[in-house]
Amino acid sequence: MPDLFRHRFESVADYLHHRPPYLLIDAVTEIADDSIETTTTVAEDAFFIQGHFPGAHVLPGAIMQEMTTQSAGILIAGNFNPMETYNTHDPDFNEFALGVLVKVKFGRYRGFARPGDQLSISIKLDENVDQVFDFSGKIVCKGKTIYRNQFQLTNMRSDMLRG
């Protein structure tokens, strides 16, 4: 990972609490202070592909949103993590849950992705106030933008998620 990361780890899974089958990002390809580029391939056997739609499998729109959210979460975990020590393998260890989705401001679907397609995900941090982050994102498949969005994530105390 580039030196810009305040917290540097070995793999995507070291930045996110998500685990297969819900860890949707394969790799970080580029990082800056306020942006990130990631990639992923739509798996043939992904749980969300099998029933969407039978006979004409396409990537669900909600999963596209989640891919942008996870990409932004990697940026937050690397550059805006309020904790000195961060542990994705023991969520009870961390004082904060990083990159919790609190608002989808805009989402526009302009195409489809199918099993086997490689996706490029671009995320831009538009504003950061305290522990609230406004992002814009896009997903490109075969050179065509198939999804654009604007959304908001926050870092919140972990005990708020536990109930």
Order of alpha helices (4+ residues) and beta strands (2+ residues): beta-beta-alpha-beta-beta-beta-beta-alpha
